């Protein structure tokens, strides 16, 4: 199943006008694989245990210290992550870590 195939293809043509038809098709296949993974991983967050979350998504010790510092000061923070990663799991894991506070 190709979700919004015409829109995806047109967006790729607009974004990569110099790419060949074959190159665009390859990018489109990669996009759909990514989209499928994203959907499955998002649904997985509904059944992930706290232990599983922590084992599969972690922050460095330096990051944890920084988060704890702001938490102790009752300050809000915004975490900015790269687009290639799993922000769904990161957000879910952070919420699970915060449950005991």
Helices and strands as residue ranges (DSSP letters): H 5-15, H 21-44, H 50-56, H 61-72, H 87-98
